[in-house]
Structure formats: C-alpha cells, structure tokens
Amino acid sequence: MRRISFVAALLCLSLLSPLPGKADPSSLTVFAAASLREAFEAAAADFTKKTGIAVKFSFAGSDTLEQQISQGAPADVFASANLTQMKKAADAGLLGSEPQLFARNRLVLIEPKTNPGGVNAVADLAKAGVKVVLAAPTVPVGGYARSAFKKLNGTAGYAADFSDAVERNVVSNELDVKAVASKISLGEGDAGVVYTTDVTPLVATSTRSIAFPPESQPDAEYPIATVKATTNAPGAQAFVTFVLHEGQPYLRARGFLAP
C-alpha cells in the first residue's frame, strides 16, 4: 500500500509541475537586429498593453542571431536587417511562418565632429591613413556598406578600385551597427558606416553625418518571422502582426522607411 501511495504521490506531482518547454502565454522572446533597438523597445510597451504579453529582446547582429537560433537558443520571433540571414534560417527549417518585410533603412557615413581624418565626403574614405570602422562583412550593415562602395567604383569622383582602397583602411570590423556608432562617437575611428536610424540624438551630439550618393544606396530590407521552435506560437504571431500594422508608427518615428 505504501508503494502504491508513493507512486500516486509522484503522479500527482508530475501533473502539477509544468512540463519542460511548456508555453508561457504571458511572455515572448524576440531576437532582433541591433538597429531595431530604439523602435522595438518603444513599441513593446504598446504591444504589452494591448495583449498582456511581456516582451524580452535579444539585440545583436543578424548573423549572430541566426547562428544562435540554429544552435537552439530560445527565441519566438526573428527580425533581421537583411534577407540573407532570414533566408539562411528559412533554408535550415528554423522558421514557423513566411518572412514578411516590415521596414527599410538607409546608410549614412558618420565621423567625429572634430573630424580627425579630414573626411568631408564618402570619397575621402579611400585616402591613405583614414581609419575606417565598419561592421563585419557578415553583419548586414557591413555587407550593405561594402556593396555601396563597389557601386561607386569608377563613377565620377571615385577611382576604379575605390572599394579596395576603403577596405585597406578598415581598422575594425564590429559585431553590430551599434558598436560602429559607439566607436565613432568615442573618437576611436575617423569614420564609420551606420544606418540613418542609428544616428540617435545621443550619437548626433558627438558626430557629423555625411550622406551616401543616392545611386550607391543598397536596399536595406528588414524581414520578420516566427521561429519554428517557439513555445508561444500565438504570442509570436501576434507580435509579427503588431510590427506589420500597429507598430509601423514607432518605426517611422525612428527614421525607418516603409517596406
């Protein structure tokens, strides 16, 4: 009888205890490109107010986030700063929904207001001795920057090997766009390439922005999708829907363009 009672007690405890990986409908984890920090954090309060779902964010370079998801990191939603990393996630069977574009962005060159490198135009990045800070090539903004430089090769005011000359001047390859903005703000480089949305009021106090020639601007597109391994599929889809609709004003307010 004691054995039967013991087994029964264990059974009751197992029924009362939450199952590993059981969905928590009141919480959500969103893996998002670093450039989305200000817009997504501002939108999260509204989303939580409307749905009752608290949002936790993990911001990093999209390539880093894709790798973390592929390695089993717990994420419910993935918002990337380019199509490449989202396609990698889709091809690996990591997504729970079809990716949808929700925003676009533009590149801008920033330099310390003291202008230690004498950079007054994008063309000056190729001058000998200029210390250029970029995101790594696998990070979306780093890839976009290099694509823009290649488009300028041989055009008016740019040498045929302009992009190669700029690459020779790169002194640091950062893991995400915020790190680039931080280094230039601190004067740890002569110039860097970020998104226009990363020139926050704080960054603007210590830097000057220089526009890229319009013909060199890449299509910086942002897709979003739920993650297949999510333990809160309804909440994940609710967040994606929110970003595509009610969340758009928060993105516009931070300088993102319509998809």
C-alpha positions in Angstrom: 0.0 0.0 0.0 2.9 2.4 0.9 4.4 1.7 -2.6 1.1 2.5 -4.3 0.7 5.6 -2.2 4.2 6.7 -3.2 3.6 6.1 -6.9 0.3 8.0 -6.7 2.1 11.0 -5.0 4.7 11.1 -7.7 2.0 11.0 -10.3 0.2 13.9 -8.7 3.4 15.9 -8.5 4.1 15.3 -12.2 0.7 16.5 -13.1 1.0 19.7 -11.1 4.5 20.5 -12.3 4.9 22.5 -15.6 6.2 20.5 -18.5 9.6 21.4 -19.9 9.2 23.9 -22.8 5.5 24.5 -22.0 4.3 27.7 -23.5 4.1 30.8 -21.3 1.4 32.9 -22.9 2.4 35.9 -20.9 6.0 36.1 -22.2 7.8 36.4 -25.5 11.4 36.5 -26.6 12.3 38.4 -29.7 15.6 38.2 -31.5 16.1 41.4 -33.4 18.8 43.3 -35.4 20.7 45.8 -33.2 19.5 48.7 -35.3 15.9 48.0 -34.2 16.6 48.6 -30.5 15.0 52.0 -30.1 12.0 51.4 -32.3 11.2 47.9 -30.9 11.7 49.0 -27.3 9.3 51.9 -27.8 6.7 49.7 -29.5 6.9 46.9 -26.9 5.1 48.8 -24.2 2.1 49.4 -26.5 2.2 45.7 -27.6 2.2 44.5 -23.9 -0.6 46.9 -23.1 -2.8 45.6 -25.9 -2.0 41.9 -25.5 -0.8 41.4 -21.9 2.3 39.7 -23.3 5.7 40.9 -21.9 8.5 41.1 -24.5 12.1 40.3 -23.8 14.6 41.3 -26.5 17.9 40.0 -27.6 19.6 42.6 -29.9 22.7 41.7 -31.9 24.0 41.5 -35.5 21.5 39.5 -37.6 24.2 36.9 -38.5 24.9 36.3 -34.8 21.2 35.9 -34.1 20.7 33.4 -36.9 23.5 31.4 -35.6 22.1 31.4 -32.1 18.7 30.3 -33.3 20.3 27.5 -35.3 22.1 26.4 -32.2 18.9 26.1 -30.2 18.7 29.5 -28.4 15.2 30.0 -27.2 13.5 32.6 -29.5 9.9 33.2 -30.5 10.4 35.8 -33.2 13.3 36.7 -35.5 13.6 40.2 -37.1 16.6 40.5 -39.4 18.2 43.5 -41.0 18.7 41.7 -44.3 17.1 39.0 -46.4 20.3 36.9 -46.4 20.2 35.8 -42.7 16.4 35.3 -42.8 16.9 33.0 -45.9 19.5 31.0 -44.0 17.1 30.5 -41.2 14.3 29.5 -43.6 16.6 27.1 -45.6 17.5 25.5 -42.3 13.9 24.9 -41.4 14.1 27.3 -38.4 11.1 29.5 -39.2 7.5 29.0 -38.2 6.0 31.4 -40.7 6.7 33.0 -44.0 9.0 36.0 -43.6 7.4 39.4 -44.3 9.1 42.7 -45.0 8.3 45.4 -42.4 10.8 48.2 -42.9 13.7 49.5 -44.9 16.7 51.6 -44.0 19.4 53.8 -45.5 23.2 54.1 -44.9 25.0 57.1 -43.7 28.6 57.9 -43.0 29.4 59.3 -39.6 32.6 60.9 -38.3 33.6 62.6 -35.0 32.7 66.3 -35.0 36.4 67.0 -34.6 37.0 65.4 -38.0 40.5 63.9 -37.2 40.7 62.2 -40.5 39.7 65.1 -42.7 36.8 63.2 -44.1 34.3 65.5 -45.8 32.8 63.1 -48.4 32.4 59.4 -48.9 35.2 59.6 -51.5 37.6 60.6 -48.7 37.4 57.1 -47.1 39.9 55.9 -49.7 42.6 58.5 -48.6 45.7 57.0 -47.2 45.7 56.9 -43.4 42.0 57.3 -42.8 40.8 55.0 -40.1 37.5 53.4 -41.2 35.3 51.4 -38.8 32.8 49.1 -40.3 30.6 46.2 -39.2 32.0 42.8 -40.2 31.0 41.7 -43.8 28.6 39.1 -42.5 26.7 41.7 -40.5 24.0 43.3 -42.7 25.2 46.9 -42.4 28.8 45.7 -43.1 27.6 43.9 -46.2 25.5 46.9 -47.3 28.4 49.3 -46.8 30.7 47.2 -49.0 28.0 46.9 -51.6 27.7 50.6 -51.7 31.5 51.1 -52.1 31.5 48.7 -55.0 28.7 50.6 -56.8 30.9 53.7 -56.6 33.9 52.1 -58.3 34.8 54.0 -61.4 32.0 56.6 -61.1 32.5 60.3 -61.2 35.0 61.3 -58.4 35.8 57.7 -57.5 38.7 55.5 -58.6 38.1 52.1 -60.2 39.5 50.4 -57.1 37.7 52.7 -54.6 36.2 49.8 -52.7 39.5 48.0 -52.3 41.2 51.3 -51.1 38.5 51.7 -48.5 38.9 48.1 -47.3 42.6 48.6 -46.8 41.7 51.5 -44.5 39.4 49.4 -42.3 40.9 49.2 -38.8 38.0 47.4 -37.1 35.2 45.0 -38.1 32.4 45.3 -35.4 29.8 42.7 -34.5 26.9 45.0 -35.0 26.0 48.5 -36.1 25.7 49.9 -32.5 29.3 49.1 -31.9 30.3 51.1 -35.0 28.3 54.1 -33.9 29.8 53.8 -30.4 33.4 53.7 -31.7 33.0 56.8 -33.9 31.1 58.6 -31.1 34.1 58.0 -28.8 36.6 59.1 -31.5 38.1 55.6 -31.9 38.0 55.9 -35.7 37.9 58.6 -38.4 34.7 57.5 -40.0 32.1 54.6 -39.9 29.1 53.5 -41.8 25.8 53.0 -39.9 22.1 53.3 -40.7 20.4 56.7 -40.6 18.3 55.3 -37.7 21.4 54.7 -35.6 22.2 58.4 -35.5 20.2 58.9 -32.3 20.2 62.2 -30.5 23.0 61.0 -28.3 25.1 59.8 -31.2 24.4 63.1 -33.0 25.9 65.1 -30.2 29.4 63.9 -31.0 29.2 63.0 -34.7 28.6 64.6 -38.1 26.7 62.7 -40.8 27.6 62.6 -44.5 25.1 61.2 -47.0 25.9 58.5 -49.4 25.4 59.2 -53.1 21.8 58.1 -53.9 22.9 55.8 -56.7 25.0 53.8 -54.2 22.4 53.2 -51.6 21.6 49.5 -51.3 18.1 48.1 -50.5 18.4 47.6 -46.7 15.3 45.4 -46.2 14.0 44.1 -42.8 12.0 40.8 -42.7 10.3 39.3 -39.7 9.0 35.8 -39.0 8.1 33.5 -36.1 10.6 30.8 -35.0 9.5 27.2 -35.5 10.7 26.2 -32.1 8.7 28.9 -30.3 6.8 27.7 -27.2 4.3 30.6 -27.6 3.2 30.4 -31.2 0.0 32.6 -30.7 2.1 35.3 -29.0 4.8 35.2 -31.6 2.3 35.6 -34.4 0.6 38.4 -32.5 4.0 40.3 -32.3 4.7 39.8 -36.0 1.2 41.1 -36.8 1.7 44.1 -34.5 5.0 45.0 -36.2 3.4 44.9 -39.6 0.5 47.1 -38.6 0.2 49.0 -35.3 4.0 49.0 -34.8 4.7 50.9 -38.0 4.4 54.4 -36.5 7.1 53.5 -34.0 9.4 52.5 -36.9 8.6 55.7 -38.9 9.3 57.8 -35.8 12.8 56.4 -35.6 13.5 57.0 -39.2 12.8 53.6 -40.8 11.2 53.7 -44.2 8.0 51.8 -45.3 8.7 48.3 -46.6 
